[in-house]
Amino acid sequence: MHRVLLISHRYVAKDSRGKARALAARGLEVTVAVPQRWRERILGRVVETSWERQGGVEIFPVQATNPGDATRYRFATRVLASLLRDKRPELIQVEEEIGTAAARQVVAAAGRVGIPVVVGVQDNVQARRTGSGPFAGWRRRRLLRAVRGVVAASEGAAGLVRAENDALPVVVIPHVGVPVPPTAEHAAHEGLALGFVGRLVRRKGLDTLLEALTRHRELHWSLTVVGDGPERVALESLASARRLAARVRWAGALAPAELARIWPTLDVLIQPSRSSAEWAEPTGHTLAEAMAHEIAVIGTSSGATAEVIGDAGLVVPPDDPDQLAQAIGVFADPDHRRSYAEAARARALAAFSDEAVAERNLQFWGEILK
């Protein structure tokens, strides 16, 4: 195989293209198709993407309707058809959920010209699966019959696909890898530097973390909260009510480049997410990024979190401030913390780096195209 086309709105963000560059470094001609215009969900910015070729990767923006809506956006039909005809990819990997308009459109267009397709999915909770209405299940099953395989971001997502088509090849690989710096930087600081990165909404469990920290008043710690959301005022009030406000820094939502400057200042990243019938952590990407920077990690058993952490960090039940406090206490010991941080970096390099993700994709493609 020499030519591959990746399609996803996620590649609008330049920092998410590492996998594409790693594939190109292995001798592939890689084209990445993205919506030409996209409104970011968290920061609210409108991003305009222009054509470029760099590092063996061609970025090809395509006009799309409903920019910013991952469920409903569709590419301009003629431009998409021209792209497939001109690039003649031997494989297309469309990393959009099975029930989205873009996934259905790409699979149909590829079918008309005989190009095999792999679809990438993250939905890991049945109630949250993209697509609704009486024909949603039928459409998903029809699409799964038309593709060669599925790349699932977690075992939960893979399980949902297998339940609908147990004959289809399915592999669990992160859709986006993380950059692993050659050396991990650690800024000098006093005490235990804790971090939380995520939307300030109930399902992310920051209130559980704040409650856990009330068990460690004697410990010299600080907490940096990166993120924003509708629960921010309530969470700030909770921190004040628990007499923690002086130790908590509210950094707000940060762009990826700004977040990169946060990592050297942290000792431990904590992801205290909840699970429900409607939601569970879909990827654990932020944890993997922290691990790559040699940061010890604590997470809950929500969704993909435990899969990402493995034995390179600590996993506790959701909504349990006592067990979370115990885990934080383990990392208060510098020797324990250093051992886990080194294991986390090694795991990130082996499983979540751009190079590792690219290699696992290549292996899967080779298997399904035999």
C-alpha positions in Angstrom: 0.0 0.0 0.0 1.3 3.4 -1.0 -1.5 6.0 -0.8 -3.9 6.5 2.1 -6.5 9.2 2.7 -7.4 10.2 6.3 -10.6 12.1 6.8 -11.7 13.7 10.1 -12.6 17.1 11.5 -10.1 16.4 14.3 -7.2 17.1 11.9 -8.2 20.7 11.7 -6.1 21.1 14.8 -2.4 21.1 13.6 -1.2 19.4 16.8 -3.3 16.3 16.0 -1.5 15.5 12.7 1.4 13.6 14.2 0.1 10.2 13.2 -0.2 11.4 9.6 3.5 12.6 9.6 4.5 9.3 11.2 2.8 7.4 8.4 4.4 9.5 5.8 7.8 8.8 7.4 7.1 5.1 6.7 6.9 5.8 2.9 3.2 6.4 2.5 1.6 9.2 0.4 -0.7 10.6 3.0 -3.6 13.0 2.3 -5.6 14.4 5.1 -9.0 15.8 4.2 -10.7 18.2 6.7 -13.6 20.7 6.6 -12.3 23.9 5.2 -14.0 25.9 8.0 -14.6 24.7 11.5 -15.8 26.2 14.8 -14.0 24.8 17.8 -16.3 23.5 20.5 -14.3 24.5 23.5 -12.6 27.8 22.6 -15.3 28.9 20.2 -12.8 30.0 17.5 -13.5 29.6 13.8 -10.5 27.9 12.1 -9.9 28.2 8.4 -7.7 25.5 6.9 -5.7 26.1 3.8 -4.0 23.6 1.5 -0.5 22.7 2.4 2.1 19.9 1.9 4.6 19.4 4.7 6.6 16.5 6.0 5.2 14.2 3.3 1.6 15.0 4.3 -0.9 16.9 2.1 -3.6 18.8 4.0 -6.7 19.1 1.7 -9.5 21.3 3.0 -12.9 20.6 1.6 -16.0 22.9 1.8 -18.5 21.5 4.3 -22.0 22.4 5.6 -22.7 22.7 9.3 -19.1 23.4 10.2 -18.5 22.8 13.9 -21.1 20.1 14.2 -19.3 16.7 14.2 -22.6 14.9 13.8 -24.2 16.8 10.9 -21.4 18.2 8.8 -21.2 17.0 5.2 -18.6 17.7 2.5 -19.3 19.3 -0.8 -20.3 16.3 -2.9 -18.4 17.2 -6.1 -15.2 18.2 -4.3 -15.2 15.0 -2.3 -15.7 12.9 -5.5 -12.9 14.8 -7.3 -10.6 14.2 -4.3 -11.1 10.5 -4.5 -10.7 10.4 -8.2 -7.5 12.6 -8.2 -5.7 11.1 -5.3 -6.7 7.4 -6.0 -6.1 6.3 -2.4 -5.7 2.6 -1.8 -7.5 3.0 1.5 -9.6 5.6 3.2 -9.8 5.9 7.0 -12.7 8.2 8.0 -12.5 8.9 11.7 -16.1 10.0 12.4 -18.8 8.1 14.3 -20.8 5.5 12.4 -24.0 7.5 12.6 -22.6 10.8 11.4 -23.5 12.4 8.1 -19.8 12.6 7.1 -19.1 8.9 7.7 -22.1 7.8 5.6 -21.2 10.2 2.9 -17.6 9.1 2.6 -18.4 5.4 2.7 -21.0 5.8 0.0 -18.6 7.9 -2.2 -15.8 5.4 -1.8 -18.1 2.5 -2.6 -19.0 4.1 -5.9 -15.3 4.0 -7.0 -14.3 0.8 -5.3 -12.0 2.1 -2.5 -11.9 0.2 0.7 -12.8 2.1 3.9 -12.0 1.8 7.5 -14.1 3.8 10.0 -12.9 5.1 13.3 -15.2 5.3 16.3 -15.1 6.6 19.9 -18.8 6.2 21.1 -18.5 3.7 24.0 -21.9 4.0 25.6 -25.0 2.6 23.9 -27.3 5.5 24.8 -24.8 8.0 23.4 -24.3 6.5 20.0 -24.5 9.0 17.2 -27.7 8.9 15.1 -31.3 8.7 16.2 -34.7 7.7 14.8 -36.3 4.5 13.9 -33.8 3.7 11.1 -30.6 4.6 13.0 -29.6 1.0 13.9 -30.4 -0.2 10.4 -28.1 2.6 8.9 -25.3 1.7 11.3 -25.5 -2.0 10.4 -25.6 -1.1 6.7 -22.5 1.0 7.0 -20.7 -1.7 8.9 -21.4 -4.1 6.1 -19.8 -1.7 3.6 -16.5 -1.2 5.3 -13.4 -3.4 5.7 -12.8 -2.7 9.3 -13.1 -0.5 12.4 -10.6 1.3 14.5 -12.1 1.8 17.9 -10.7 4.2 20.5 -11.5 1.9 23.4 -12.6 -1.6 24.3 -16.0 -0.2 25.1 -16.4 1.3 21.6 -15.1 -1.9 20.1 -17.7 -3.9 22.0 -20.5 -1.9 20.6 -19.3 -2.5 17.1 -18.9 -6.2 17.6 -22.4 -6.5 19.0 -23.7 -5.2 15.6 -21.3 -7.1 13.4 -19.2 -9.8 15.0 -17.6 -10.8 11.7 -16.0 -7.4 11.0 -12.3 -6.9 11.9 -12.1 -4.5 14.8 -8.9 -3.2 16.5 -8.5 -0.8 19.5 -6.1 2.0 18.6 -6.1 5.7 19.6 -7.2 7.9 16.7 -4.7 10.6 17.7 -1.3 9.9 19.1 0.6 12.1 21.5 3.9 13.8 21.0 6.6 12.4 23.3 9.3 14.9 24.0 12.9 13.6 23.8 13.4 14.5 27.5 10.8 15.3 30.1 11.1 18.8 31.6 10.2 19.4 35.2 10.1 23.0 36.5 11.3 23.5 40.1 8.5 24.1 42.6 7.6 23.4 46.2 5.2 20.8 47.4 3.0 18.4 45.4 1.8 20.0 42.2 -1.5 18.5 41.2 -3.4 19.1 37.9 -6.9 18.7 36.4 -7.6 19.2 32.7 -11.1 19.0 31.4 -14.5 20.6 30.9 -16.0 22.0 34.2 -19.1 19.8 34.0 -20.4 17.3 36.6 -19.3 14.2 34.7 -15.7 15.2 34.9 -15.8 14.9 38.7 -13.7 17.9 39.8 -16.0 18.2 42.9 -14.9 14.7 43.9 -11.3 15.8 43.7 -11.9 18.9 45.8 -13.6 16.7 48.4 -10.6 14.3 48.4 -8.2 17.2 48.9 -9.9 18.2 52.1 -8.4 14.9 53.5 -4.9 16.3 52.9 -4.9 19.7 54.6 -1.6 18.9 56.3 0.0 18.1 53.0 1.8 20.9 51.0 0.0 20.7 47.7 -1.4 23.0 45.0 -4.0 22.3 42.3 -4.0 23.8 38.8 -7.4 23.5 37.1 -7.3 23.8 33.3 -10.7 24.1 31.6 -13.9 26.0 31.7 -17.6 25.2 31.6 -21.0 25.8 33.2 -20.0 24.4 36.6 -17.0 26.8 37.2 -18.8 29.2 39.6 -20.2 26.3 41.6 -16.8 24.6 41.8 -15.1 27.8 42.8 -17.7 28.2 45.5 -17.1 24.6 46.7 -13.3 25.2 46.9 -14.0 28.3 49.0 -16.5 26.5 51.2 -14.0 23.7 51.8 -11.2 26.3 52.6 -9.2 25.2 49.6 -9.4 28.4 47.5 -5.9 29.6 48.3 -4.3 26.4 46.9 -6.3 26.2 43.7 -5.4 28.0 40.5 -8.1 28.4 37.9 -6.2 28.6 34.5 -9.3 28.5 32.3 -9.5 26.8 28.9 -6.1 26.7 27.1 -5.1 26.1 23.5 -2.8 23.1 23.0 0.3 25.3 22.8 -0.5 26.9 26.1 -1.3 23.5 27.7 2.2 22.3 26.7 3.6 24.9 29.0 1.6 23.5 31.9 3.0 20.0 31.8 6.5 20.7 33.3 4.8 22.4 36.3 2.9 19.3 37.4 3.8 16.2 39.4 0.4 14.4 39.1 -2.5 14.7 36.7 -5.9 13.5 38.1 -8.9 12.6 36.0 -11.8 11.9 38.5 -14.5 11.3 35.8 -17.9 9.7 36.5 -19.7 7.2 34.4 -23.4 7.1 33.6 -25.8 5.4 31.2 -25.2 8.3 28.8 -21.5 8.9 29.0 -18.1 7.5 29.9 -14.6 8.8 29.2 -14.2 8.0 25.4 -10.4 8.3 24.9 -8.2 9.3 27.9 -6.1 11.4 25.4 -5.2 14.0 28.0 -3.9 11.3 30.4 -1.8 9.9 27.7 -0.3 13.3 26.9 0.5 13.8 30.6 2.1 10.4 30.8 4.3 11.2 27.8 5.6 14.2 29.8 6.6 11.9 32.7 3.7 12.9 35.0 2.2 10.4 37.4 -1.5 9.9 36.8 -4.6 9.0 38.8 -7.9 8.2 37.1 -11.2 6.5 37.7 -12.7 3.4 36.1 -14.8 5.5 33.8 -14.7 4.4 30.2 -11.3 4.3 28.5 -9.4 5.8 31.5 -8.3 2.5 33.1 -7.2 1.2 29.6 -5.0 4.1 29.1 -3.4 4.0 32.6 -2.9 0.3 32.7 -0.4 -0.5 35.5 1.5 2.7 35.0 -0.7 4.8 37.4 -3.5 4.4 39.9 -7.2 3.8 39.2 -9.9 4.4 41.7 -13.8 4.1 41.6 -15.7 7.2 40.5 -17.4 9.3 43.2 -15.2 8.0 46.0 -13.2 10.9 47.6 -11.8 8.6 50.2 -10.1 6.3 47.8 -9.0 9.2 45.6 -7.4 10.8 48.7 -5.6 7.5 49.4 -4.2 7.5 45.9 -3.0 11.1 46.2 -1.3 10.1 49.4 0.7 7.4 47.6 2.0 10.1 45.2 3.0 12.3 48.1 6.0 10.0 48.5 8.6 11.3 45.9 10.0 7.8 45.3 6.7 6.2 44.6 5.7 9.2 42.4 8.9 9.0 40.4 8.6 5.3 39.8 5.0 5.7 38.5 5.9 8.7 36.4 8.7 6.8 34.7 6.4 3.9 34.0 3.8 6.3 32.6 6.3 7.8 30.2 7.4 4.3 29.0 3.8 3.3 28.5 3.0 6.4 26.5 6.0 5.9 24.3 5.1 2.3 23.6 1.3 2.6 23.2 0.3 6.2 22.5 3.0 8.0 20.7 2.4 9.1 17.1 4.9 6.5 15.9 3.3 3.7 17.9 -0.2 4.6 16.7 0.9 4.8 13.1 2.6 1.4 13.2 -0.4 -0.3 14.7 -2.6 1.3 12.0 -0.3 0.0 9.3 -0.4 -3.4 10.7 -4.2 -3.5 10.8 -4.5 -2.1 7.3 -2.1 -4.8 6.1 -4.2 -7.5 7.7 -7.6 -6.4 6.3 -6.2 -5.7 2.7 -4.7 -9.2 2.3 
